[in-house]
């Protein structure tokens, strides 16, 4: 099923939900920035501005790679979208992570997907699989890279190693099909019409690997800009540590966007390569604010892009 244009949605409950969701996200996002402003000012004073200018586009590219991963999953499940509406779905729904609880991003994805005729069961399965791919690949990247310079962190988060094999097995296309069909039966819904293929699985995993590597390079740029050594060990710890910290975040359902959990993991991981805990805290805080800004910026950019694309289609249709 190829999906290109949104259905007209003239208002009603769905429009109200979107407005309330947007206002809540903006409120919590603003509160986070305001509460962190004093610490952020101190952190920015320690940071090399060229490093920040390098880190921002790397983080933005990492997010775009994640869009392609989710897009590949959705396409494999039978709903093909062009990049612009896919980016709109991804970035706007991801703003839900700034609300307490980890369910709001999923709720937003399912709600927004209705604009593109995507069945609820397909969008829900896409959201679940996207999260599973993200966490599994993050833990895999961390498992490969952290032993090169952060063995103590590996010991502190030993339980991640227990989750990794099970998560990787669960991403096998046949296992995915069984799990999704079972879950849909439990909620009294029909099985999905399409199944994850090997090609789609590798495509989604490949884009997610690219995403975590780019996020790690963004972290490495900030680490170097705040006083860390620009060597291979620091690079491995930065990439692996960031993947571990942000992979753990979604597992803590109460914390908005993994707030506090991710920073703690980053400090434990990077403290040894940036010259101590204070520098690691500063780096983690700058990274968090950078990502908040990019999240909101990308959501606005791709929403505007989707609206312009829709307006061009409407203008081309004879009255």
GUGU-656664 format. One line per 2 residues: number of its first residue (from 1); for each residue x, y, z of N, C-alpha, C. Coordinates in steps of 0.2 Angstrom, whole numbers, plus 5000, padded with zeros to 4 digits. Example, Ala and Ser with C-alpha at 12.3 -4.5 7.8 and 13.67 -1.06 7.14 Angstrom:
BEGIN
1> 5066:4972:5039:5062:4978:5039:5066:4984:5039 ~ 5064:4989:5035:5068:4995:5036:5064:5000:5039;
This chain:
BEGIN
1> 5004:4994:5000:5000:5000:5000:5004:5006:5000 ~ 5004:5010:4995:5008:5016:4994:5003:5022:4997;
3> 5006:5026:5001:5002:5031:5004:5005:5038:5003 ~ 5002:5042:5000:5006:5049:4998:5002:5055:5001;
5> 4995:5055:5001:4992:5061:5003:4988:5060:5009 ~ 4987:5065:5013:4983:5064:5019:4976:5065:5018;
7> 4972:5062:5021:4965:5063:5021:4963:5069:5024 ~ 4958:5073:5021:4955:5079:5025:4953:5077:5031;
9> 4955:5082:5036:4953:5081:5043:4950:5087:5046 ~ 4944:5089:5045:4942:5096:5046:4941:5098:5053;
11> 4943:5094:5058:4943:5096:5065:4940:5090:5069 ~ 4937:5092:5075:4934:5087:5079:4939:5085:5084;
13> 4938:5079:5087:4942:5076:5092:4949:5076:5091 ~ 4951:5073:5085:4958:5072:5083:4961:5079:5083;
15> 4958:5084:5080:4961:5091:5080:4962:5093:5087 ~ 4957:5092:5092:4958:5094:5099:4964:5091:5102;
17> 4964:5084:5101:4970:5080:5104:4977:5083:5101 ~ 4977:5085:5095:4984:5087:5092:4985:5094:5096;
19> 4980:5098:5097:4982:5105:5100:4984:5104:5107 ~ 4980:5100:5111:4982:5099:5118:4989:5096:5118;
21> 4990:5091:5114:4997:5088:5114:5002:5093:5112 ~ 5001:5097:5107:5006:5102:5106:5008:5107:5112;
23> 5002:5109:5115:5003:5114:5120:5007:5110:5126 ~ 5005:5104:5128:5008:5101:5133:5016:5100:5132;
25> 5017:5098:5126:5024:5097:5124:5028:5103:5125 ~ 5025:5109:5122:5029:5115:5122:5030:5117:5130;
27> 5025:5116:5134:5025:5118:5141:5031:5114:5144 ~ 5031:5107:5144:5036:5103:5147:5043:5105:5144;
29> 5043:5106:5138:5050:5107:5135:5053:5114:5137 ~ 5048:5119:5138:5050:5126:5140:5053:5125:5147;
31> 5049:5121:5151:5051:5121:5158:5057:5117:5159 ~ 5059:5112:5155:5065:5109:5155:5071:5114:5154;
33> 5070:5118:5149:5075:5123:5147:5076:5128:5152 ~ 5071:5130:5155:5071:5136:5160:5075:5133:5167;
35> 5073:5127:5169:5076:5124:5175:5083:5123:5174 ~ 5085:5122:5168:5092:5120:5166:5097:5126:5164;
37> 5094:5132:5164:5097:5138:5161:5103:5140:5164 ~ 5103:5140:5171:5110:5142:5174:5115:5137:5173;
39> 5114:5131:5174:5119:5126:5172:5121:5126:5165 ~ 5116:5127:5161:5118:5127:5153:5123:5133:5152;
41> 5122:5139:5155:5126:5144:5154:5133:5143:5156 ~ 5134:5140:5162:5140:5138:5164:5144:5133:5159;
43> 5140:5128:5157:5142:5123:5152:5145:5126:5146 ~ 5141:5130:5143:5142:5134:5137:5149:5138:5137;
45> 5150:5140:5143:5156:5144:5145:5162:5140:5144 ~ 5162:5134:5145:5167:5129:5145:5168:5126:5138;
47> 5163:5127:5134:5163:5123:5128:5166:5127:5122 ~ 5170:5124:5118:5173:5127:5111:5167:5127:5106;
49> 5166:5134:5104:5160:5135:5099:5161:5131:5093 ~ 5167:5130:5090:5167:5126:5084:5165:5119:5085;
51> 5166:5116:5091:5164:5110:5093:5156:5109:5092 ~ 5153:5114:5095:5146:5115:5095:5143:5115:5088;
53> 5146:5119:5084:5144:5120:5077:5145:5113:5073 ~ 5150:5109:5075:5150:5102:5072:5145:5098:5075;
55> 5144:5098:5081:5139:5093:5084:5132:5094:5082 ~ 5130:5100:5081:5123:5101:5079:5121:5098:5073;
57> 5125:5099:5067:5122:5095:5061:5123:5088:5061 ~ 5128:5085:5065:5129:5078:5066:5123:5075:5069;
59> 5120:5079:5074:5114:5076:5078:5108:5076:5073 ~ 5108:5082:5069:5102:5082:5065:5102:5077:5060;
61> 5108:5075:5057:5109:5070:5052:5107:5063:5056 ~ 5109:5062:5062:5107:5056:5065:5100:5055:5066;
63> 5096:5060:5067:5089:5060:5067:5086:5058:5061 ~ 5089:5061:5055:5086:5059:5049:5087:5052:5047;
65> 5093:5049:5049:5094:5042:5048:5089:5038:5052 ~ 5087:5040:5058:5082:5037:5062:5075:5037:5058;
67> 5074:5043:5055:5067:5043:5051:5067:5038:5046 ~ 5073:5037:5042:5073:5032:5037:5072:5025:5040;
69> 5075:5024:5046:5074:5017:5049:5067:5016:5050 ~ 5063:5021:5053:5056:5020:5054:5052:5019:5048;
71> 5054:5023:5043:5051:5023:5036:5052:5016:5033 ~ 5058:5013:5034:5059:5007:5031:5054:5001:5034;
73> 5053:5002:5041:5049:4997:5045:5042:4998:5042 ~ 5039:5004:5042:5033:5006:5040:5031:5003:5033;
75> 5036:5004:5028:5035:5002:5021:5035:4994:5021 ~ 5039:4991:5025:5039:4984:5025:5032:4981:5028;
77> 5029:4985:5032:5023:4983:5035:5017:4985:5031 ~ 5018:4988:5025:5013:4989:5020:5011:4996:5019;
79> 5014:5001:5022:5012:5008:5022:5018:5012:5019 ~ 5019:5014:5013:5024:5017:5010:5023:5025:5010;
81> 5027:5029:5013:5026:5036:5013:5033:5039:5010 ~ 5032:5045:5007:5037:5049:5005:5041:5051:5011;
83> 5047:5054:5010:5051:5056:5015:5048:5062:5020 ~ 5045:5067:5016:5043:5073:5020:5037:5071:5025;
85> 5032:5067:5023:5027:5065:5028:5030:5060:5033 ~ 5035:5056:5031:5038:5052:5036:5041:5056:5041;
87> 5045:5061:5039:5049:5065:5044:5044:5069:5048 ~ 5038:5071:5046:5033:5074:5050:5031:5069:5055;
89> 5029:5063:5053:5026:5058:5058:5031:5057:5063 ~ 5038:5056:5061:5043:5054:5066:5044:5060:5071;
91> 5046:5066:5069:5048:5071:5073:5042:5074:5077 ~ 5036:5075:5075:5031:5077:5079:5029:5072:5084;
93> 5029:5066:5082:5027:5060:5087:5033:5060:5093 ~ 5039:5061:5091:5044:5060:5095:5044:5066:5101;
95> 5041:5071:5099:5040:5076:5105:5036:5074:5111 ~ 5032:5068:5110:5029:5065:5115:5033:5063:5121;
97> 5040:5062:5119:5044:5059:5124:5046:5064:5129 ~ 5044:5071:5128:5045:5076:5133:5040:5076:5138;
99> 5034:5072:5138:5029:5072:5143:5031:5066:5147 ~ 5029:5066:5154:5030:5061:5158:5027:5054:5156;
101> 5031:5049:5156:5028:5043:5153:5031:5042:5146 ~ 5032:5036:5144:5035:5034:5137:5029:5032:5132;
103> 5023:5033:5134:5018:5031:5129:5016:5036:5124 ~ 5017:5043:5126:5014:5048:5122:5017:5049:5115;
105> 5023:5047:5114:5026:5047:5107:5022:5042:5103 ~ 5021:5036:5106:5017:5031:5102:5010:5033:5101;
107> 5007:5036:5106:5000:5039:5105:5000:5044:5099 ~ 5005:5048:5099:5005:5053:5094:5006:5050:5087;
109> 5011:5045:5086:5012:5042:5080:5006:5039:5077 ~ 5002:5035:5081:4996:5032:5079:4991:5037:5077;
111> 4990:5043:5081:4985:5048:5079:4987:5051:5073 ~ 4993:5053:5072:4995:5057:5066:4995:5052:5060;
113> 4996:5046:5061:4997:5041:5055:4990:5041:5052 ~ 4984:5042:5055:4978:5042:5053:4977:5047:5047;
115> 4981:5052:5047:4980:5057:5042:4983:5055:5035 ~ 4986:5049:5035:4989:5046:5029:4986:5039:5028;
117> 4980:5038:5030:4976:5032:5029:4980:5026:5032 ~ 4984:5027:5036:4988:5021:5039:4984:5018:5045;
119> 4983:5011:5044:4979:5008:5049:4982:5008:5056 ~ 4978:5009:5061:4981:5009:5068:4986:5004:5070;
121> 4984:4998:5068:4988:4992:5070:4995:4992:5066 ~ 4995:4995:5060:5001:4996:5057:5006:5001:5060;
123> 5003:5007:5062:5007:5012:5065:5009:5010:5072 ~ 5005:5007:5075:5007:5004:5082:5013:4999:5081;
125> 5012:4995:5077:5017:4990:5076:5024:4993:5074 ~ 5023:4999:5069:5029:5002:5067:5032:5006:5073;
127> 5028:5009:5078:5031:5012:5083:5035:5007:5088 ~ 5032:5002:5089:5035:4997:5094:5041:4994:5091;
129> 5041:4992:5084:5047:4990:5081:5053:4995:5081 ~ 5051:5001:5079:5056:5007:5079:5060:5007:5086;
131> 5056:5007:5091:5059:5007:5098:5063:5001:5099 ~ 5061:4995:5097:5065:4989:5098:5071:4989:5094;
133> 5071:4992:5088:5077:4992:5084:5082:4997:5087 ~ 5079:5003:5089:5083:5008:5092:5087:5006:5098;
135> 5084:5002:5103:5087:5000:5109:5092:4994:5107 ~ 5090:4990:5103:5094:4984:5102:5100:4986:5098;
137> 5100:4991:5093:5106:4993:5090:5110:4997:5094 ~ 5107:5001:5099:5111:5005:5103:5115:5001:5108;
139> 5112:4996:5111:5116:4991:5115:5121:4988:5112 ~ 5120:4986:5105:5125:4982:5101:5131:4987:5100;
141> 5130:4993:5098:5135:4998:5097:5139:4999:5104 ~ 5136:5000:5109:5139:5000:5116:5143:4994:5118;
143> 5140:4988:5116:5144:4982:5118:5150:4981:5114 ~ 5150:4984:5108:5156:4983:5104:5162:4988:5106;
145> 5159:4995:5107:5164:5000:5108:5166:5002:5115 ~ 5162:5001:5120:5164:5003:5127:5170:4999:5130;
147> 5171:4992:5128:5177:4989:5131:5183:4992:5129 ~ 5183:4996:5124:5190:4999:5122:5192:5005:5126;
149> 5188:5007:5131:5190:5012:5136:5185:5014:5142 ~ 5180:5010:5143:5176:5011:5148:5173:5005:5151;
151> 5178:5000:5153:5176:4994:5156:5172:4995:5163 ~ 5174:5000:5167:5170:5001:5173:5162:5002:5171;
153> 5161:5006:5166:5154:5007:5164:5151:5000:5162 ~ 5155:4996:5158:5152:4990:5156:5150:4986:5162;
155> 5154:4986:5168:5152:4982:5174:5146:4985:5177 ~ 5146:4992:5177:5140:4995:5180:5133:4993:5177;
157> 5134:4993:5170:5128:4991:5167:5128:4984:5164 ~ 5130:4979:5168:5131:4972:5166:5124:4969:5163;
159> 5119:4972:5166:5112:4969:5165:5110:4970:5157 ~ 5113:4975:5154:5111:4977:5147:5114:4971:5143;
161> 5119:4967:5145:5121:4962:5141:5117:4956:5141 ~ 5112:4955:5147:5107:4950:5147:5102:4952:5142;
163> 5100:4958:5141:5095:4960:5137:5096:4959:5129 ~ 5103:4960:5128:5105:4961:5121:5103:4955:5117;
165> 5105:4949:5119:5104:4943:5114:5096:4942:5113 ~ 5092:4943:5118:5085:4942:5117:5082:4947:5113;
167> 5085:4953:5113:5082:4958:5109:5084:4957:5101 ~ 5090:4955:5100:5092:4954:5093:5088:4948:5090;
169> 5087:4943:5094:5083:4937:5092:5076:4939:5090 ~ 5073:4944:5095:5066:4946:5094:5066:4950:5087;
171> 5071:4953:5084:5071:4957:5078:5071:4952:5072 ~ 5072:4946:5073:5072:4942:5067:5065:4942:5064;
173> 5064:4942:5057:5058:4943:5054:5052:4938:5056 ~ 5054:4932:5057:5049:4927:5059:5047:4928:5066;
175> 5052:4930:5070:5050:4931:5077:5045:4937:5078 ~ 5047:4942:5074:5043:4948:5074:5036:4947:5072;
177> 5035:4943:5067:5028:4941:5064:5024:4938:5070 ~ 5027:4933:5073:5024:4929:5078:5022:4934:5084;
179> 5027:4938:5086:5026:4942:5092:5020:4947:5090 ~ 5020:4950:5084:5015:4955:5083:5008:4952:5082;
181> 5008:4946:5079:5001:4943:5078:4999:4941:5085 ~ 5003:4939:5089:5001:4937:5096:4998:4943:5100;
183> 5002:4949:5099:5000:4955:5103:4993:4957:5100 ~ 4992:4957:5093:4986:4959:5090:4980:4955:5092;
185> 4981:4949:5093:4976:4944:5095:4974:4946:5102 ~ 4979:4947:5106:4977:4949:5113:4973:4955:5114;
187> 4973:4960:5109:4969:4966:5109:4963:4965:5104 ~ 4962:4959:5102:4956:4958:5098:4956:4961:5091;
189> 4962:4961:5088:4963:4964:5081:4966:4959:5077 ~ 4964:4960:5070:4966:4956:5065:4974:4956:5064;
191> 4977:4951:5062:4984:4951:5061:4986:4956:5055 ~ 4992:4958:5055:4995:4963:5050:4994:4959:5043;
193> 4993:4963:5038:4992:4961:5031:4999:4959:5028 ~ 5004:4963:5031:5011:4962:5028:5016:4960:5034;
195> 5022:4958:5032:5026:4955:5037:5033:4958:5036 ~ 5037:4959:5041:5044:4961:5040:5048:4956:5036;
197> 5052:4959:5031:5056:4954:5027:5063:4955:5029 ~ 5067:4950:5027:5074:4951:5028:5077:4957:5025;
199> 5075:4959:5019:5078:4965:5016:5076:4971:5020 ~ 5069:4972:5022:5067:4977:5026:5070:4978:5033;
201> 5071:4972:5036:5075:4972:5043:5082:4974:5042 ~ 5085:4972:5037:5092:4974:5037:5093:4982:5035;
203> 5088:4984:5031:5088:4991:5029:5086:4995:5035 ~ 5081:4993:5039:5080:4997:5045:5085:4997:5050;
205> 5089:4991:5051:5094:4990:5056:5100:4995:5053 ~ 5101:4995:5047:5107:4999:5044:5106:5006:5045;
207> 5100:5009:5044:5099:5016:5045:5100:5017:5053 ~ 5098:5012:5057:5098:5014:5064:5106:5014:5067;
209> 5110:5009:5064:5117:5009:5065:5120:5016:5063 ~ 5118:5018:5057:5120:5025:5055:5118:5030:5060;
211> 5112:5030:5062:5109:5035:5067:5114:5035:5073 ~ 5115:5029:5076:5118:5029:5083:5126:5031:5082;
213> 5129:5030:5076:5136:5032:5075:5136:5039:5074 ~ 5131:5042:5071:5131:5050:5070:5130:5053:5077;
215> 5125:5050:5080:5124:5053:5087:5131:5053:5091 ~ 5134:5047:5091:5140:5046:5094:5146:5051:5092;
217> 5146:5053:5086:5151:5058:5083:5149:5065:5086 ~ 5142:5066:5086:5140:5072:5089:5143:5073:5097;
219> 5142:5067:5100:5145:5067:5107:5152:5068:5107 ~ 5156:5065:5103:5163:5065:5102:5165:5072:5101;
221> 5162:5076:5097:5163:5083:5095:5162:5087:5102 ~ 5157:5086:5106:5156:5090:5112:5161:5088:5117;
223> 5163:5081:5117:5168:5079:5122:5175:5083:5121 ~ 5177:5083:5114:5183:5086:5112:5183:5094:5114;
225> 5177:5096:5113:5176:5104:5114:5176:5106:5121 ~ 5175:5101:5125:5175:5103:5132:5181:5101:5136;
227> 5186:5098:5132:5192:5097:5135:5195:5089:5135 ~ 5191:5085:5131:5193:5078:5131:5198:5077:5125;
229> 5202:5072:5125:5207:5070:5120:5203:5068:5114 ~ 5206:5071:5108:5203:5069:5102:5206:5063:5099;
231> 5206:5057:5103:5209:5051:5100:5204:5045:5099 ~ 5207:5039:5097:5203:5034:5096:5199:5031:5102;
233> 5202:5031:5108:5199:5029:5114:5193:5033:5116 ~ 5194:5039:5115:5189:5044:5117:5183:5044:5112;
235> 5185:5043:5106:5180:5042:5101:5175:5035:5102 ~ 5179:5030:5104:5175:5024:5105:5171:5025:5111;
237> 5173:5028:5117:5169:5029:5123:5164:5034:5122 ~ 5165:5039:5118:5159:5044:5116:5154:5040:5112;
239> 5155:5037:5107:5150:5034:5103:5146:5028:5107 ~ 5150:5024:5110:5147:5018:5114:5144:5021:5120;
241> 5146:5026:5124:5143:5029:5130:5137:5032:5128 ~ 5137:5036:5123:5130:5039:5121:5125:5034:5119;
243> 5127:5029:5115:5122:5024:5113:5119:5020:5119 ~ 5124:5019:5124:5121:5015:5130:5116:5020:5134;
245> 5118:5026:5135:5114:5031:5139:5108:5032:5136 ~ 5107:5033:5129:5101:5035:5126:5097:5028:5124;
247> 5100:5023:5124:5097:5016:5124:5093:5015:5130 ~ 5096:5016:5136:5093:5015:5142:5087:5019:5143;
249> 5087:5025:5141:5082:5030:5143:5075:5028:5142 ~ 5073:5025:5136:5066:5023:5135:5064:5017:5140;
251> 5069:5014:5143:5067:5008:5148:5064:5011:5154 ~ 5065:5018:5156:5063:5021:5162:5057:5025:5160;
253> 5051:5022:5161:5045:5025:5158:5042:5031:5161 ~ 5044:5033:5167:5042:5039:5170:5045:5045:5168;
255> 5052:5044:5167:5056:5050:5166:5055:5053:5159 ~ 5053:5059:5158:5052:5062:5151:5058:5062:5147;
257> 5058:5059:5142:5064:5058:5137:5070:5055:5141 ~ 5069:5051:5146:5074:5048:5150:5078:5053:5154;
259> 5075:5059:5155:5079:5064:5159:5082:5062:5165 ~ 5088:5063:5167:5091:5061:5173:5095:5054:5172;
261> 5091:5049:5169:5094:5043:5168:5099:5043:5163 ~ 5098:5046:5157:5103:5047:5152:5109:5051:5154;
263> 5108:5056:5157:5113:5060:5160:5118:5057:5165 ~ 5115:5053:5169:5119:5049:5174:5123:5044:5170;
265> 5120:5040:5165:5124:5035:5162:5130:5039:5158 ~ 5128:5045:5155:5134:5048:5151:5139:5050:5156;
267> 5138:5053:5162:5143:5055:5166:5147:5049:5168 ~ 5144:5044:5170:5148:5038:5172:5152:5035:5166;
269> 5150:5036:5160:5154:5033:5155:5159:5038:5153 ~ 5158:5045:5152:5163:5050:5149:5167:5053:5154;
271> 5165:5052:5161:5169:5056:5166:5177:5055:5165 ~ 5179:5048:5163:5186:5047:5163:5189:5050:5157;
273> 5185:5052:5152:5189:5054:5146:5188:5062:5145 ~ 5184:5065:5149:5184:5073:5148:5187:5076:5154;
275> 5190:5073:5159:5193:5076:5164:5189:5077:5171 ~ 5185:5072:5172:5181:5072:5178:5174:5073:5177;
277> 5170:5072:5183:5163:5073:5183:5160:5079:5181 ~ 5163:5085:5183:5160:5091:5181:5160:5092:5174;
279> 5165:5091:5171:5166:5091:5163:5161:5087:5160 ~ 5160:5081:5162:5155:5076:5160:5148:5078:5160;
281> 5146:5081:5166:5140:5084:5167:5138:5090:5162 ~ 5143:5094:5161:5143:5100:5157:5141:5097:5150;
283> 5145:5092:5148:5144:5089:5141:5137:5086:5140 ~ 5135:5082:5145:5129:5079:5145:5123:5084:5145;
285> 5124:5090:5148:5119:5095:5148:5118:5099:5142 ~ 5124:5100:5139:5124:5104:5132:5121:5099:5127;
287> 5123:5093:5127:5120:5088:5122:5113:5088:5123 ~ 5110:5087:5129:5103:5087:5130:5099:5093:5127;
289> 5102:5099:5128:5099:5105:5126:5099:5106:5118 ~ 5105:5104:5116:5106:5103:5108:5100:5099:5105;
291> 5099:5093:5108:5094:5088:5105:5087:5091:5106 ~ 5086:5094:5112:5079:5097:5113:5078:5102:5107;
293> 5083:5106:5106:5082:5112:5101:5081:5109:5094 ~ 5085:5104:5092:5084:5100:5086:5078:5097:5085;
295> 5075:5093:5090:5069:5090:5090:5063:5095:5088 ~ 5063:5100:5092:5058:5105:5090:5059:5108:5084;
297> 5065:5110:5082:5066:5113:5075:5064:5108:5070 ~ 5066:5102:5070:5065:5097:5065:5057:5096:5064;
299> 5054:5096:5070:5046:5095:5070:5043:5100:5066 ~ 5045:5107:5068:5042:5112:5064:5044:5112:5057;
301> 5050:5111:5055:5052:5111:5048:5049:5106:5044 ~ 5048:5100:5046:5045:5095:5042:5037:5095:5042;
303> 5034:5098:5047:5027:5099:5047:5026:5105:5042 ~ 5030:5110:5042:5029:5115:5037:5030:5112:5030;
305> 5035:5108:5029:5036:5105:5023:5030:5101:5020 ~ 5027:5097:5025:5022:5093:5023:5016:5097:5021;
307> 5015:5103:5025:5009:5107:5023:5010:5110:5016 ~ 5016:5112:5015:5017:5115:5008:5016:5110:5002;
309> 5019:5104:5004:5018:5099:4999:5010:5097:4997 ~ 5006:5097:5003:4999:5097:5002:4996:5102:4999;
311> 4998:5109:5000:4996:5114:4997:4997:5114:4989 ~ 5003:5112:4987:5004:5111:4980:4999:5106:4976;
313> 4998:5101:4980:4993:5096:4977:4987:5099:4976 ~ 4984:5102:4982:4978:5105:4981:4977:5110:4976;
315> 4983:5114:4975:4982:5119:4969:4982:5116:4962 ~ 4985:5110:4962:4985:5107:4955:4979:5103:4954;
317> 4974:5102:4959:4968:5099:4957:4963:5104:4955 ~ 4960:5102:4949:4955:5107:4946:4949:5108:4951;
319> 4947:5114:4951:4941:5115:4956:4934:5112:4953;
